Amino acid sequence: MASVMRRLESKTALVTGAAQGLGEALARRFAVEGCTGVVVADINIERAQQTAAAIQQETSCRALAIKADVTNEADVQAMVSQAVAEFGRLDIAVANAGILIAEDLLDFVPSAWRKVIEVDLIGYFLTAQAVARVMVQQKSGAIIQINSKSGKKGSFRNSAYASAKFGGIGLTQSIALDLAPYNVRVNAICPGNLLEGTLWNESLYAQYAKKWGITPEEVRRKYIEQVPLGRGCTYDDVANVVVFLSSDESSYMTGQAINVTGGQEMR
């Protein structure tokens, strides 16, 4: 983990898709950066409870696990209500929950394509809308979407994910304008490939190896070779920017989609 400056003292944060992977890493980072409360929201409540328990055991931060399907409006509203009931306010919200289904256009089942849009784009909208209602009343807050380099450039055999992420950047810019009068900032982060992360190790290496007829290690090497800085993106790389965007150091930034790609995407 990068050096910790405790830039988020006394703030409260909510992270969707926080039971494991990047979301878990972000929830843990919020705790060590000084947040007094962190909501670990996920559809997998058992894993979310484990993550919340670990945060409370390892830090002085209170952590609350909440079961929430971000595609379900009632779930999202209940998630935010529980967070505010527990902590009194909500300073930071990270829309991290997402899925990736990769298929060639000719083979993509429409229901699977819609599912990616439902989780990755509509889920972000519902989360942002619900937390914004709280933050507008507070006249402060930071909303951050975990987007992707696929939100900046079309992605081979990955049309649903890229469409959702392109839409996410448009949504980020639009709601940043809506919420600016209330001192609520909205930004997106576009990570490169998290090659050591849960999604890659549990799903994507196998998916791509099968599609391309190569080994998982060859898939990994193929992606690393595309990065000017010569390595995959790490959870810390993303968390460093999330903390910055959550802190007062970024108080003049809103509507941005920031690349964290090792130079792979520069627009």
NUKETI-678392 format. One record per residue (C-alpha): residue number from 1; residue in one letter; y, z, x. Coordinates in Angstrom, 1 decimal. Layout:
% NUKETI-678392
  nuro  zake       v       w       u
   NUM     A       Y       Z       X
...
***
This chain:
% NUKETI-678392
  nuro  zake       v       w       u
     1     M     0.0     0.0     0.0
     2     A     3.5    -0.7     1.1
     3     S     5.8     2.2     2.0
     4     V     6.9     4.0    -1.1
     5     M    10.6     4.9    -1.6
     6     R    10.2     6.6    -5.1
     7     R    12.8     4.2    -6.6
     8     L    11.7     5.0   -10.1
     9     E    12.2     8.7   -10.4
    10     S    12.2    10.1   -14.0
    11     K    11.5     6.7   -15.5
    12     T     8.7     5.9   -18.0
    13     A     6.6     2.7   -17.8
    14     L     4.1     0.7   -19.9
    15     V     1.7    -1.8   -18.5
    16     T    -0.6    -4.0   -20.7
    17     G    -3.9    -5.1   -19.3
    18     A    -3.8    -2.0   -17.1
    19     A    -7.4    -0.8   -17.1
    20     Q    -8.3    -2.8   -14.0
    21     G    -7.2    -5.4   -11.5
    22     L    -3.5    -6.1   -11.0
    23     G    -2.5    -4.1   -14.1
    24     E    -4.2    -1.0   -12.8
    25     A    -2.5    -1.5    -9.4
    26     L     0.9    -1.7   -11.1
    27     A     0.3     1.4   -13.2
    28     R    -0.8     3.4   -10.1
    29     R     2.3     2.1    -8.1
    30     F     4.6     3.2   -10.9
    31     A     3.2     6.7   -10.6
    32     V     3.7     7.0    -6.9
    33     E     7.2     5.5    -7.2
    34     G     8.3     8.5    -9.2
    35     C     7.7     7.6   -12.8
    36     T     7.2    10.7   -14.9
    37     G     5.1     8.8   -17.5
    38     V     2.9     5.7   -17.4
    39     V     1.1     4.1   -20.3
    40     V    -2.2     2.4   -19.4
    41     A    -2.7    -0.1   -22.3
    42     D    -5.8    -2.2   -22.5
    43     I    -8.3    -3.5   -25.0
    44     N   -11.0    -1.8   -22.8
    45     I   -10.1     1.8   -23.7
    46     E   -12.9     3.4   -21.7
    47     R   -11.8     1.8   -18.5
    48     A    -8.1     2.6   -19.4
    49     Q    -9.0     6.2   -19.8
    50     Q   -10.6     6.3   -16.4
    51     T    -7.5     4.7   -14.8
    52     A    -5.2     7.2   -16.6
    53     A    -7.3    10.1   -15.5
    54     A    -7.3     8.9   -11.9
    55     I    -3.5     8.6   -11.9
    56     Q    -3.0    12.1   -13.3
    57     Q    -5.5    13.5   -10.7
    58     E    -3.8    11.8    -7.8
    59     T    -0.1    12.1    -8.7
    60     S     2.3    14.3   -10.7
    61     C     2.8    11.5   -13.2
    62     R     1.5    11.9   -16.8
    63     A    -0.6     8.9   -17.8
    64     L    -1.6     7.9   -21.3
    65     A    -4.4     5.5   -22.1
    66     I    -3.9     3.4   -25.3
    67     K    -6.3     0.9   -26.8
    68     A    -4.3    -2.3   -27.6
    69     D    -5.1    -5.9   -28.3
    70     V    -1.8    -7.7   -27.4
    71     T    -2.6   -10.5   -29.9
    72     N    -2.5    -8.0   -32.8
    73     E     1.0    -7.1   -34.0
    74     A    -0.1    -3.8   -35.5
    75     D    -1.8    -2.7   -32.2
    76     V     1.2    -3.6   -30.2
    77     Q     3.6    -1.7   -32.5
    78     A     1.3     1.3   -32.5
    79     M     1.1     1.2   -28.7
    80     V     4.9     1.3   -28.3
    81     S     5.2     4.1   -30.9
    82     Q     2.6     6.2   -29.2
    83     A     4.4     5.7   -25.8
    84     V     7.7     6.8   -27.2
    85     A     6.2     9.7   -29.1
    86     E     4.5    10.9   -25.8
    87     F     7.4    10.3   -23.4
    88     G    10.5    10.2   -25.5
    89     R    11.7     6.8   -24.2
    90     L    10.6     3.7   -22.5
    91     D    12.3     2.4   -19.4
    92     I    10.0    -0.3   -18.1
    93     A     7.4    -2.6   -19.8
    94     V     5.2    -5.0   -17.9
    95     A     3.4    -7.7   -19.9
    96     N     0.4    -8.2   -17.7
    97     A    -2.5    -8.7   -20.1
    98     G    -3.8   -12.2   -19.8
    99     I    -6.9   -14.5   -19.7
   100     L    -7.7   -17.7   -18.0
   101     I   -10.1   -20.4   -19.3
   102     A   -10.2   -23.5   -17.1
   103     E   -11.6   -26.8   -18.5
   104     D   -11.0   -30.5   -18.1
   105     L    -8.9   -31.8   -21.0
   106     L   -11.7   -33.9   -22.4
   107     D   -14.0   -30.8   -22.5
   108     F   -11.6   -28.2   -23.7
   109     V   -12.7   -26.6   -27.0
   110     P    -9.5   -26.2   -29.1
   111     S   -10.4   -22.6   -30.1
   112     A   -10.7   -21.6   -26.4
   113     W    -7.3   -23.4   -25.7
   114     R    -5.7   -21.5   -28.6
   115     K    -7.1   -18.2   -27.3
   116     V    -5.3   -18.5   -24.0
   117     I    -2.1   -19.2   -25.8
   118     E    -2.7   -16.2   -28.1
   119     V    -3.2   -13.8   -25.3
   120     D    -0.9   -15.1   -22.6
   121     L     2.1   -16.3   -24.6
   122     I     2.0   -14.7   -28.1
   123     G     0.8   -11.4   -26.6
   124     Y     3.8   -11.4   -24.3
   125     F     6.1   -12.2   -27.2
   126     L     4.7    -9.4   -29.3
   127     T     4.9    -6.9   -26.5
   128     A     8.4    -7.8   -25.5
   129     Q     9.6    -7.7   -29.2
   130     A     8.1    -4.3   -29.7
   131     V     9.5    -2.7   -26.6
   132     A    12.9    -4.4   -27.0
   133     R    13.4    -2.5   -30.3
   134     V    13.2     0.7   -28.3
   135     M    15.2    -0.5   -25.4
   136     V    18.0    -1.9   -27.5
   137     Q    18.5     1.5   -29.1
   138     Q    18.5     3.1   -25.6
   139     K    20.9     0.4   -24.3
   140     S    18.8     0.1   -21.2
   141     G    15.4    -1.1   -20.0
   142     A    13.5    -3.7   -17.9
   143     I    10.9    -6.1   -19.3
   144     I     8.7    -7.9   -16.8
   145     Q     6.2   -10.6   -17.5
   146     I     3.4   -11.3   -15.0
   147     N     3.5   -15.1   -15.0
   148     S     2.0   -17.4   -12.4
   149     K     2.7   -20.3   -10.1
   150     S     1.1   -22.3   -12.9
   151     G     4.3   -21.5   -14.9
   152     K     6.2   -23.7   -12.4
   153     K     3.9   -26.6   -11.9
   154     G     1.1   -28.1   -13.9
   155     S    -2.4   -26.9   -13.0
   156     F    -5.5   -29.1   -12.5
   157     R    -8.0   -28.7   -15.3
   158     N    -6.1   -25.6   -16.5
   159     S    -3.8   -27.0   -19.3
   160     A    -4.0   -23.9   -21.6
   161     Y    -3.0   -21.4   -18.9
   162     A    -0.2   -23.6   -17.5
   163     S     1.1   -24.2   -21.0
   164     A     1.1   -20.5   -21.8
   165     K     2.9   -19.7   -18.5
   166     F     5.4   -22.5   -18.8
   167     G     6.2   -21.1   -22.3
   168     G     6.4   -17.6   -20.8
   169     I     9.2   -18.6   -18.5
   170     G    11.1   -20.2   -21.4
   171     L    10.5   -17.0   -23.4
   172     T    11.7   -14.9   -20.6
   173     Q    15.0   -16.8   -20.2
   174     S    15.6   -16.8   -24.0
   175     I    15.0   -13.1   -24.6
   176     A    17.0   -12.3   -21.5
   177     L    20.0   -13.9   -23.3
   178     D    19.2   -12.0   -26.5
   179     L    19.0    -8.7   -24.8
   180     A    21.7    -8.9   -22.2
   181     P    24.4    -7.4   -24.5
   182     Y    22.2    -4.2   -24.7
   183     N    21.7    -3.9   -20.9
   184     V    18.0    -4.8   -21.2
   185     R    16.9    -7.1   -18.4
   186     V    14.0    -9.5   -18.7
   187     N    12.4   -11.2   -15.7
   188     A     9.1   -12.9   -14.8
   189     I     7.1   -12.8   -11.6
   190     C     5.0   -15.9   -10.6
   191     P     2.3   -14.7    -8.2
   192     G     0.1   -17.0    -6.1
   193     N    -3.6   -16.8    -6.2
   194     L    -4.8   -13.2    -6.1
   195     L    -7.9   -14.2    -4.2
   196     E    -9.2   -10.6    -3.5
   197     G    -8.5    -9.5    -7.1
   198     T   -10.7    -8.7   -10.0
   199     L   -10.2   -12.0   -12.0
   200     W   -11.1   -14.1    -9.0
   201     N   -14.1   -12.0    -7.9
   202     E   -15.5   -11.5   -11.4
   203     S   -14.8   -14.9   -12.9
   204     L   -12.8   -17.7   -11.2
   205     Y   -14.8   -18.2    -8.0
   206     A   -17.9   -18.7   -10.1
   207     Q   -16.1   -21.0   -12.6
   208     Y   -14.6   -23.2    -9.9
   209     A   -17.7   -23.3    -7.7
   210     K   -19.7   -24.5   -10.6
   211     K   -17.2   -27.1   -11.7
   212     W   -16.7   -28.5    -8.2
   213     G   -20.2   -28.2    -6.9
   214     I   -19.2   -26.0    -3.9
   215     T   -19.8   -22.4    -2.8
   216     P   -17.5   -19.5    -3.8
   217     E   -16.5   -19.2    -0.1
   218     E   -15.5   -22.8     0.0
   219     V   -13.4   -22.3    -3.1
   220     R   -11.7   -19.4    -1.4
   221     R   -11.0   -21.4     1.7
   222     K    -9.7   -24.3    -0.3
   223     Y    -7.1   -22.1    -2.0
   224     I    -6.0   -20.4     1.3
   225     E    -5.5   -23.7     2.9
   226     Q    -2.9   -24.6     0.3
   227     V    -0.7   -21.6     1.2
   228     P     2.0   -22.0     4.0
   229     L     1.7   -18.4     5.0
   230     G    -2.0   -18.7     5.2
   231     R    -3.3   -16.0     3.0
   232     G    -3.9   -15.1    -0.7
   233     C    -1.5   -13.0    -2.7
   234     T    -2.2    -9.3    -2.9
   235     Y    -1.6    -6.6    -5.5
   236     D     1.0    -5.0    -3.2
   237     D     2.8    -8.3    -2.9
   238     V     3.3    -8.4    -6.6
   239     A     3.9    -4.6    -7.0
   240     N     6.7    -4.7    -4.5
   241     V     8.6    -7.2    -6.6
   242     V     7.7    -5.4    -9.9
   243     V     9.2    -2.2    -8.5
   244     F    12.3    -4.0    -7.4
   245     L    12.8    -5.6   -10.8
   246     S    12.2    -2.2   -12.5
   247     S    14.8    -0.4   -10.4
   248     D    18.5    -0.3   -10.4
   249     E    18.5    -2.4    -7.2
   250     S    18.1    -5.5    -9.4
   251     S    20.7    -4.5   -12.0
   252     Y    22.4    -7.9   -11.8
   253     M    19.2    -9.9   -12.3
   254     T    17.9   -11.2   -15.6
   255     G    16.2   -14.3   -16.9
   256     Q    14.6   -15.0   -13.5
   257     A    11.1   -16.3   -12.7
   258     I    10.5   -15.1    -9.1
   259     N     7.8   -16.8    -7.0
   260     V     5.5   -14.6    -4.9
   261     T     3.3   -17.4    -3.6
   262     G     3.5   -17.4     0.2
   263     G     5.6   -20.6     0.1
   264     Q     3.1   -22.5    -2.1
   265     E     5.7   -22.8    -4.8
   266     M     9.4   -23.0    -3.9
   267     R    11.2   -23.9    -7.2
***
